[in-house]
Amino acid sequence: MARWQALGPRLVMITRGPKGVLASIGGESAQFPTTDVHVVDTVGAGDSFMSGVISGLLDAGLLGGMEGRARLAAATMADIRPAIERALACSNITVSRAGANPPRREEL
């Protein structure tokens, strides 16, 4: 993760399936566990995770335009934690259903 960040990205995440997510922002790293879920189908789990991250970062004002970019540049792990938790919830819901069937916002 450190090597990837040295190439420029402020935020790096590694998904590890049932072992959760490793995240690093500005040199601060954390592990985020997933919750137990009855897995029906893993199709769409990664896409669902990323849509959760992106929507969470957008809602937090950490994406979108120069202002969002500046806020992300100053963000801490505490700032991005809700987006990662949303992403984990999205992927958990997706794998609990057959097919690539991600959750809608009202399901989160």
HELIX and SHEET records of a PDB file:
HELIX    1   1 ALA A    2  ALA A    6  1                                   5    
HELIX    2   2 GLY A   17  LYS A   19  5                                   3    
HELIX    3   3 ALA A   45  ASP A   59  1                                  15    
HELIX    4   4 GLY A   65  ALA A   74  1                                  10    
HELIX    5   5 MET A   77  VAL A   95  1                                  19    
HELIX    6   6 ARG A  105  GLU A  107  5                                   3    
SHEET    1   A 3 LEU A  11  THR A  15  0                                        
SHEET    2   A 3 VAL A  21  ILE A  25 -1                                        
SHEET    3   A 3 GLU A  28  PHE A  32 -1                                        
END                                                                             
